[in-house]
């Protein structure tokens, strides 16, 4: 994005020389998130980088070279942005070491490229607001979203049970199987949620804490929306 307009343009940029605290990174993958688009649409997002700027808030790259004072990463390492607004929609760049976080290079490329937004959001929803214990339950809508799928997997790893609400669709069984393979305990459609018999889900033994996201959550209840 330029200072004279918000229309994105493909442009060749000269790479600066690698200084003492710099890291030359070759980008391997960078997703396009709704927040990325909102950031380009000036006024639609709470964060706007100083213009001119490169789009993209998350992604993964491989270190090509490092400056003489860099100690945290080395050539060949995989790195992700330490904060939003780094500008990952490019083939390569030179960043300051503190702008990067090293990640294992043996995880799937797509997982590494999408590690810093949705999984972090899901984890913080599960641990920051309630002291959930193994066996507790949470309910969420939009369960097949990036955040929703991360909630399912992290909750399963923490021993939490999930009730996952999704919109109905012709291939609902395919989606249900996918979410259950990720660790979902229940997958129900919005239409099923409205049926009287669905209340039986909330009477399953061991289900201590359940709250619908459309209601206020009293103490010791968790709702994800």
Sine and cosine of phi, psi and omega as CSV:
sin_phi,cos_phi,sin_psi,cos_psi,sin_omega,cos_omega
0.00,0.00,0.61,-0.80,-0.02,-1.00
-0.96,-0.27,0.09,-1.00,0.03,-1.00
-0.98,0.19,-0.19,0.98,-0.05,-1.00
-0.97,-0.23,-0.01,1.00,-0.01,-1.00
0.02,-1.00,0.22,-0.97,-0.05,-1.00
-0.96,-0.28,0.06,1.00,0.02,-1.00
-0.95,0.31,0.89,-0.46,-0.01,-1.00
-0.90,0.44,0.57,-0.82,0.03,-1.00
-0.71,-0.70,0.57,-0.82,0.12,-0.99
-0.99,0.11,0.81,-0.59,-0.12,-0.99
-0.57,-0.82,0.64,-0.77,0.09,-1.00
-1.00,0.07,0.78,-0.63,-0.02,-1.00
-0.87,-0.49,0.60,-0.80,0.07,-1.00
-0.98,0.21,0.75,-0.66,0.04,-1.00
-0.97,0.23,0.71,-0.70,0.08,-1.00
-0.96,0.30,0.31,-0.95,0.06,-1.00
-0.91,0.41,0.53,-0.85,0.00,-1.00
-0.98,0.19,0.91,-0.41,0.02,-1.00
-1.00,0.03,-0.13,-0.99,-0.10,-0.99
-0.86,0.52,-0.65,0.76,-0.04,-1.00
-0.96,-0.27,0.28,0.96,-0.06,-1.00
-1.00,-0.06,0.40,-0.91,0.05,-1.00
-0.74,-0.67,0.85,-0.53,0.07,-1.00
-1.00,0.07,0.85,-0.52,-0.10,-1.00
-0.85,-0.53,0.72,-0.70,0.16,-0.99
-0.98,-0.20,0.88,-0.48,-0.05,-1.00
-0.94,0.33,0.72,-0.69,0.01,-1.00
-0.99,-0.15,-0.61,0.79,-0.01,-1.00
-0.29,-0.96,0.58,-0.82,0.03,-1.00
-0.51,-0.86,0.86,-0.51,-0.03,-1.00
-0.98,0.19,0.17,-0.99,0.12,-0.99
-0.91,-0.40,0.95,-0.30,0.01,-1.00
-0.99,-0.15,0.40,-0.92,0.09,-1.00
-0.81,0.59,-0.61,0.79,0.01,-1.00
-0.90,0.43,-0.52,0.86,0.06,-1.00
-0.89,0.45,-0.70,0.72,0.01,-1.00
-0.91,0.41,-0.67,0.74,0.02,-1.00
-0.88,0.48,-0.57,0.82,0.01,-1.00
-0.92,0.38,-0.58,0.82,0.05,-1.00
-0.93,0.36,-0.59,0.81,0.04,-1.00
-0.98,0.18,1.00,0.04,-0.14,-0.99
-0.78,0.63,0.76,-0.65,0.00,-1.00
0.99,-0.14,-0.16,0.99,-0.04,-1.00
-0.98,-0.18,0.05,1.00,-0.04,-1.00
-0.57,-0.82,0.49,-0.87,-0.08,-1.00
-0.97,0.26,-0.21,0.98,-0.03,-1.00
-0.84,-0.54,0.80,-0.61,0.05,-1.00
-0.72,-0.69,0.88,-0.47,0.00,-1.00
-0.93,0.37,0.36,-0.93,0.05,-1.00
-0.90,0.43,0.79,-0.62,-0.03,-1.00
-1.00,0.10,0.49,-0.87,-0.09,1.00
-0.93,0.36,0.48,-0.88,-0.10,-1.00
-0.59,-0.81,0.34,-0.94,0.09,-1.00
-0.97,-0.25,0.70,-0.71,-0.01,-1.00
-0.96,0.27,0.16,-0.99,0.06,-1.00
0.98,-0.19,0.86,-0.50,-0.03,-1.00
-0.98,-0.21,-0.33,0.95,0.01,-1.00
-0.60,-0.80,0.24,-0.97,-0.06,-1.00
0.36,-0.93,0.01,-1.00,0.04,-1.00
-0.71,-0.71,0.63,-0.78,0.03,-1.00
-0.71,-0.71,0.20,-0.98,0.02,-1.00
-0.91,-0.41,0.72,-0.70,-0.02,-1.00
-0.94,0.34,0.78,-0.62,0.03,-1.00
-0.99,-0.13,-0.69,0.72,-0.03,-1.00
-0.43,-0.90,0.39,-0.92,0.00,-1.00
-0.73,-0.68,0.41,-0.91,0.06,-1.00
-0.97,0.24,0.16,-0.99,-0.11,-0.99
-0.91,0.41,-0.41,0.91,-0.03,-1.00
-0.98,-0.19,0.08,1.00,0.02,-1.00
-0.98,0.19,0.79,-0.62,-0.03,-1.00
-0.84,-0.54,-0.30,0.95,-0.13,-0.99
-1.00,0.06,-0.36,0.93,0.00,-1.00
-0.66,-0.75,0.29,-0.96,0.00,-1.00
-0.63,-0.78,0.28,-0.96,0.02,-1.00
-0.81,0.58,0.72,-0.70,-0.03,-1.00
0.98,-0.20,-0.38,0.93,0.00,-1.00
-0.93,0.37,0.47,-0.88,0.15,-0.99
-1.00,-0.06,0.63,-0.78,0.00,-1.00
-0.67,-0.74,0.46,-0.89,0.08,-1.00
-0.79,-0.62,0.30,-0.95,0.00,-1.00
-0.90,0.43,0.61,-0.80,0.07,-1.00
-0.99,0.13,-0.32,0.95,0.00,-1.00
-0.45,-0.89,0.27,-0.96,0.02,-1.00
-0.94,0.35,0.40,-0.92,0.08,-1.00
1.00,0.00,0.16,0.99,-0.04,-1.00
-0.93,0.35,-0.54,0.84,-0.03,-1.00
1.00,0.04,0.99,0.12,-0.10,-0.99
-0.98,-0.17,-0.09,1.00,-0.01,-1.00
-0.99,0.13,0.94,0.34,0.01,-1.00
-0.38,-0.93,0.28,-0.96,-0.03,-1.00
-0.99,0.14,-0.56,0.83,0.04,-1.00
-0.35,-0.94,0.30,-0.95,-0.04,-1.00
-0.29,-0.96,0.21,-0.98,0.12,-0.99
-0.90,-0.44,0.88,-0.47,-0.03,-1.00
-0.89,-0.45,0.33,-0.94,0.18,-0.98
-0.96,0.27,0.54,-0.84,-0.05,-1.00
-0.84,0.54,-0.63,0.78,-0.06,-1.00
-0.93,0.36,-0.20,0.98,0.02,-1.00
-1.00,0.07,-0.01,1.00,-0.11,-0.99
-0.82,-0.58,0.45,-0.89,0.10,-0.99
-0.80,-0.60,0.78,-0.62,0.04,-1.00
-0.96,0.26,0.64,-0.77,0.05,-1.00
-0.75,-0.66,0.38,-0.92,0.03,-1.00
-0.88,0.48,0.60,-0.80,0.00,-1.00
-1.00,-0.05,0.07,1.00,0.00,-1.00
-0.98,-0.20,0.17,0.99,0.09,-1.00
-1.00,-0.08,0.36,-0.93,-0.01,-1.00
-0.83,0.56,0.62,-0.79,-0.05,-1.00
-0.84,0.54,-0.71,0.71,-0.02,-1.00
-0.90,0.44,-0.58,0.82,0.03,-1.00
-0.92,0.40,-0.68,0.73,0.01,-1.00
-0.90,0.44,-0.64,0.77,-0.05,-1.00
-0.94,0.35,-0.37,0.93,-0.05,-1.00
-0.89,-0.45,0.43,0.90,-0.11,-0.99
-0.99,0.17,-0.46,0.89,-0.24,-0.97
-1.00,-0.06,-0.10,1.00,-0.03,-1.00
-0.91,-0.41,-0.96,0.29,-0.12,-0.99
-0.92,0.40,-0.75,0.67,0.01,-1.00
-0.87,0.49,-0.62,0.78,0.02,-1.00
-0.91,0.41,-0.66,0.75,0.05,-1.00
-0.88,0.48,-0.71,0.70,-0.01,-1.00
-0.89,0.46,-0.70,0.71,-0.02,-1.00
-0.88,0.47,-0.69,0.72,-0.03,-1.00
-0.93,0.37,-0.56,0.83,0.07,-1.00
-0.89,0.45,-0.58,0.82,-0.07,-1.00
-0.99,0.15,-0.43,0.90,-0.12,-0.99
-0.89,-0.45,-0.32,0.95,-0.12,-0.99
-1.00,0.09,-0.44,0.90,-0.19,-0.98
-0.95,-0.32,-0.40,0.91,0.00,-1.00
-0.64,-0.77,0.49,-0.87,0.07,-1.00
-1.00,-0.07,0.98,0.20,-0.02,-1.00
-0.97,0.24,0.57,-0.82,0.01,-1.00
-0.87,-0.49,0.40,-0.92,0.06,-1.00
-0.77,0.64,0.74,-0.68,-0.05,-1.00
0.99,-0.17,-0.33,0.94,0.07,-1.00
-0.93,0.37,0.29,-0.96,-0.05,-1.00
-0.80,-0.60,0.53,-0.85,0.10,-1.00
-0.77,-0.64,0.46,-0.89,0.06,-1.00
-0.82,-0.57,0.65,-0.76,-0.01,-1.00
-0.63,-0.78,0.47,-0.88,0.17,-0.98
-0.97,-0.25,0.04,-1.00,-0.10,-1.00
0.77,0.64,0.69,0.72,-0.17,-0.99
-0.95,0.32,-0.27,0.96,0.02,-1.00
-1.00,-0.10,0.12,0.99,0.08,-1.00
-0.96,0.27,0.12,-0.99,0.03,-1.00
-0.87,0.49,-0.71,0.70,0.03,-1.00
-0.91,0.42,-0.68,0.73,-0.03,-1.00
-0.87,0.49,-0.69,0.73,0.03,-1.00
-0.92,0.40,-0.56,0.83,0.06,-1.00
-0.93,0.38,-0.63,0.78,0.06,-1.00
-0.85,0.53,-0.71,0.70,-0.02,-1.00
-0.85,0.52,-0.74,0.67,-0.08,-1.00
-0.94,0.35,-0.68,0.73,-0.01,-1.00
-0.93,0.36,-0.65,0.76,0.03,-1.00
-0.87,0.49,-0.68,0.73,0.02,-1.00
-0.88,0.48,-0.65,0.76,0.01,-1.00
-0.92,0.40,-0.47,0.88,0.01,-1.00
-1.00,0.02,-0.01,1.00,-0.01,-1.00
0.99,0.16,0.33,0.94,0.01,-1.00
-1.00,-0.09,0.49,-0.87,0.02,-1.00
-0.98,-0.19,0.59,-0.80,-0.05,-1.00
-0.83,-0.56,0.65,-0.76,0.18,-0.98
-0.93,-0.36,0.87,-0.50,-0.21,-0.98
-0.88,-0.47,0.88,-0.47,-0.04,-1.00
-0.99,-0.16,0.76,-0.65,0.01,-1.00
-0.72,-0.70,0.28,-0.96,0.11,-0.99
-0.97,0.24,0.55,-0.84,0.03,-1.00
-0.94,0.35,0.47,-0.88,-0.01,-1.00
-0.32,-0.95,0.31,-0.95,-0.02,-1.00
-0.86,0.51,-0.56,0.83,-0.04,-1.00
-0.98,-0.20,0.63,0.78,-0.09,-1.00
-0.86,0.51,-0.57,0.82,-0.01,-1.00
-0.92,0.39,-0.61,0.80,0.05,-1.00
-0.89,0.46,-0.69,0.72,0.02,-1.00
-0.91,0.41,-0.67,0.75,0.02,-1.00
-0.86,0.51,-0.72,0.70,0.01,-1.00
-0.88,0.47,-0.64,0.77,0.00,-1.00
-0.89,0.46,-0.74,0.67,-0.03,-1.00
-0.93,0.38,-0.59,0.81,0.04,-1.00
-0.93,0.36,-0.53,0.85,0.08,-1.00
-0.92,0.39,-0.43,0.90,0.06,-1.00
-0.98,0.18,-0.27,0.96,0.01,-1.00
0.83,-0.56,0.06,1.00,0.01,-1.00
-0.92,0.40,0.66,-0.75,0.05,-1.00
-1.00,0.03,-0.69,0.72,0.04,-1.00
-0.77,-0.64,0.65,-0.76,0.12,-0.99
-0.77,-0.64,0.88,-0.48,-0.03,-1.00
-0.74,-0.67,0.45,-0.89,0.02,-1.00
-1.00,0.05,0.25,-0.97,0.05,-1.00
-0.87,0.49,-0.58,0.82,0.02,-1.00
-0.92,0.39,-0.66,0.75,0.02,-1.00
-0.91,0.40,-0.54,0.84,-0.01,-1.00
-0.88,0.47,-0.49,0.87,-0.04,-1.00
-0.99,0.13,-0.17,0.98,-0.04,-1.00
-0.98,0.20,0.63,-0.78,-0.03,-1.00
-0.84,0.54,-0.60,0.80,-0.07,-1.00
-0.93,0.37,-0.28,0.96,-0.01,-1.00
-0.91,0.41,-0.36,0.93,-0.01,-1.00
-0.88,0.47,-0.33,0.94,0.03,-1.00
-0.90,0.43,-0.42,0.91,0.06,-1.00
-0.86,0.50,-0.52,0.85,-0.08,-1.00
-1.00,0.05,0.11,0.99,0.05,-1.00
-0.91,-0.41,0.13,0.99,0.00,-1.00
-0.90,0.45,0.72,-0.69,0.04,-1.00
-0.82,0.57,0.55,-0.83,0.01,-1.00
0.99,0.15,-0.11,0.99,-0.03,-1.00
-1.00,0.08,0.99,-0.11,-0.13,-0.99
-1.00,0.08,-0.73,0.69,-0.16,-0.99
-0.82,-0.58,0.93,-0.38,0.06,-1.00
-0.68,-0.74,0.69,-0.72,0.11,-0.99
-0.57,-0.82,0.69,-0.73,0.08,-1.00
-0.97,0.24,0.61,-0.79,-0.03,-1.00
-0.92,0.38,-0.23,0.97,-0.01,-1.00
-1.00,0.03,-0.01,1.00,-0.02,-1.00
-0.89,-0.46,0.39,-0.92,0.09,-1.00
-0.91,0.40,0.63,-0.78,-0.08,-1.00
-0.99,-0.15,0.94,-0.35,0.05,-1.00
-0.94,0.33,0.11,-0.99,-0.01,-1.00
-0.83,0.55,0.65,-0.76,0.01,-1.00
0.94,0.34,0.52,0.86,0.13,-0.99
-0.72,-0.69,0.48,-0.88,-0.03,-1.00
-0.77,-0.64,0.75,-0.66,0.08,-1.00
-0.75,-0.66,0.76,-0.65,0.01,-1.00
-0.93,-0.37,0.78,-0.62,-0.02,-1.00
-0.77,-0.64,0.00,0.00,0.00,0.00
